[in-house]
Amino acid sequence: MPLNFCFQKIHADIDQDNNSNETGSDINQDQFGSNAFKRFLLVAASILLVGGCGWWFREPIQYKTYQTGYGQTTDLYLEDGSRVALNANSILKIPRFGFNSEVREVFLKGEGEFTVSHTIDNKRFVVKTSDSFQVEVLGTQFSVFARPRSTKVALRYGSVRIDYAHKEQRKEVMMEPGDLAILDHDGSVQLEKHQDTKTFAAWKDQRYVFNSTSVREISSMLEENFGIHVHIAERSIAARTITGNFETKTADELLKTMSEVLDLNIRTSGDSVFISNY
């Protein structure tokens, strides 16, 4: 319900009540008291209506939203000096009126690399991907992958603490540079040490780094980043893997790379791609 509609509704109701009083030629004391009480109820209802409208629009008022389309990446610079590289098909919400609370809190859906600036007052920086998962940092560089199929955090520099809920219990995991944290389907976090974490944000340079990456996983990446629906003819094809560093700017270039490296037949039709053997 638009906020201006709320106010229009209030004024219309009050005007209608006033008009009804003005047109009546003979109004006795009981009628006057009844109308006054009705006006009181109307004002009270109007206050509740305004409050409801404010509650309905609280998020657009409190937060500014940045969103990238399919195949689009962007760099964002926050008021505290922090930088966020936002990958395709991703959403970042930041406080519209600045980081005025004790915590610099942002919300991510999709994928982004964060380079967080230290503040004089040691204000914490928190990236929330859901009500049950957040990444807390103090001056560091890390990547967050928060897609429907999985959630991952790759730490390049500094230190990170992951707070998450598992089986109705709050838990924490401390990360060191080179760590990769993966949120399992059962809600627990697994830590993989000594990873090449800089490759997790290679998309900033329009590159894809594959390390025994399956066709199935690459297909999911194509759907997430470019909005392409991939259909794989056989399970054996989906299980095949690619290793290498490939510079690709478009989905077509990535599909061509898959076709040449794995000797696959790739056919496109609109937003759909069909992968099969020759």
N, C-alpha and C positions, 0 to 999 in steps of 0.2 A: 504494500500500500504506500504510494508516494507520500512524502511528508507534507507537501503543499495541499494534497487532498484532505489530509487530517484536519488542517486548519480551516479549509473551506467548509468541511462538514460541521465543524464546531460553530463557525460564524453563521452558517445557514440555519442551524437548529436554534441558536439564540435569537436570530432575527425573526424566525417564524413565531417564536414564543412571544416576543415583544409586539409583533404585529397583531397577534390574537388579542393581546391586552388592550392595544390602542383602539381596536374596532369595537370592542364591547362598550355599550353606552351605560349600562347599569351593572356595576360590579360591586357586590356586597363584601363585607369584611371577610367572610369565610372563603369566598372565591379568591380574594386577594391573597389570603394566607396560603391557600392551596397553590396558586400560581407561583408565589414566592418559593414555596417548598419545591415545586417542580423545577424552578430555575436553579435552585441549589443543587438538586440532583443532576440537572443537565450540566452545570459547571463541573461537578465532581466527575461525571462520566467523561467530560471533555478532557479533564486533566489525565484521567486514566488512558484515554485515547492517544493523547500526545505522548505519554510515557510509553505506550505500546509501539507507537510509530518510531520513537527513538530507539527502543530495544530492537525493533525489526532491522533498522539501518545502522546498528552500532558498529558492525564490522567495516563497512565502507567508510564510515566516519573515522574510525580508529586506525585503519591500515590502508596503505597504498599498495596496489598490486601490480607487479610486473609479470608479463606473460610472453613467452616466445612461441612462435608457430612451428609447424613441421619444417625441418631443414634450416631453422634460424637459430643463431647463437648471439649473445650480447654480453657486454661488460657493464656492470653497475658499480657505482662508487657511492658508498654510504657516508652519512654525515660525520662519522667518527674516523674516516680515513680508510675503512676497510673496503676491500674490493670483492665483488662476486662475479664470476664468469658463469653465466646461465646457459645450459645446453638447450637443445631443441625440445619443444613440447614440455616446457617446465613452467612452474609458477613460484614466484617469491613474493611474500607479503612482509612489509616492514612497517613500523609505526609511522603514521602520517605526520605526527608532530615531533618526531625525533626520539632519541633514546633518553627519556626523562626519568625512567624508573631505575631501580637498582641493578637491573639486568638488561643487557642489549639482546632482545629476543626477536628472532625472525622465524618465518614459517616457510618450509620448502616442500614442494611437490614436484618431483622430477629429478633433475640432476644439476649440481652446481659445484664449482670449486671456490672455496673461501680463503681469502688472505686477510686475516684479522689483525687489526692494529691494536697495540697496547694503549691503554688510557692511564692518565696520571692517577686516577682514583682506583685503578685495578678493577674496573667494572667488568663483570663476566659477560661473555658472548655465548648465546645459546641458539642453536638451530633445532627447531622442532619439526619432525616429519609426521608426527601423530601425537595423540594424547598419551601414548605409552612409550614413545621413543624420542630421545633428544640427545644432541651432542653439545657438550659444554667445553669451551676453550678459553685460553688467556693468551692471545698473541701467537698465532700459528698459521700454517697453511695445510688445508685438507680438502678432500673431495667427498661429497655425499651423493649417493645414488639411492633415490627413494621412488621406485616404480612399483606397480602392483605385483610384479613377479618376485621382487626381492628388495632388500635394503642393505646397503654397504657403506662403510666409511673407510677411506684410505688416508692415512696420515703421512705427510711429507716432512713437516718441520714442527717443532714444539711438542706440546702435550695435549692430550684430549681425554676427556672423561665421558663415557657413554652412560646415560641413565635410562633404564628401561624397566618395563613391568613383565614379569614372567610368573605365571600361575598365581596371580594376585599378590605378588611380592615385588617390592622395589629392589633392583639390583644395579650394580655399577661395574664398569670395566674400564681400567686405565690403559691408554694406548701410548706407544712410543713410536718415533719415526720409523717408517718401514712396515708398520702394522696394517693389516687389513681386517676389519671387523665385519662379520656377516651375520645378519639376523636370520635365524633359521625359521622354518615354517611353524615350528612348535613354540616360537617366541623367545628362544634362548639365543645368546650371542656367542659366536665362535671367533677366536682370534687367530689369524695366520701371520706368522712372523717373517721378517726379511723379504718383503715383497717389493717389486719395482713399482712403487705407488705413483710415480710421475706419469705412468702410462694410462692411469685411470682418467686423466683429464686431457688426453691427446686430442680429443675432439675440438679443443680450443684452437689448435693449429690445423684443423680439418684433416686430421690423421686418425687412422684406426690401427691399434696395436693388438694383434691376435697372438695368443700363446696357447696352442692346441685348443682353439676356440671352435666349438661345433657349429655346423650349419644351422642347427636349431636355435642356438643362442644368437647368432648373427641375424637370423630371421626376426627374432624378438626385438633386436636392436633397430632393425629397419622399421618395424611397426611403431616403436616408441619414438624414434627420431624423425621419421619421414611420413608416418601415417599410411604405410603400405601394408596391405594384407598379403601375407606370404603363405602359399600352399605348397607343401613338400610331398612329392609323389610317394616316396618310400621311406621307411624308418632308417634303412641303411644309409640313405642320403643325409638324413637329419643328423646322424651320428658322426659323419665325416668331419674332420677338423682342419683348420688352417693355422699356420704360424707365420708371422711376418709383420712388417710395418708398412702400411699402405696409405698413401696420400690420396684422399678422395673428397671431392667437394659436393657431390650429389649422390643420390641413391643409385642412379644409373651407373655411375662409375664404380660404386661398391659392388653392384650386381655383376658388372663386367669382370671385375677382379675375381669374384667367386667362380664365375663361369670359366675363366682362363686357367686358374690355379687348380680347380677340381675337375675340369673337363665336364661341366654340367650344361644342360640345355635350360636356358632361362627365358621364359616368355611372359611378356607383360600385357595386361588388358585393363586400361584405366588405372585404378588404384590397387589392382591385384597383380600378384606375381606368382607364376607357376614354375616350380623347379623340378626337373626330372633328369634322368640319364639320357644320353643321346641314343 
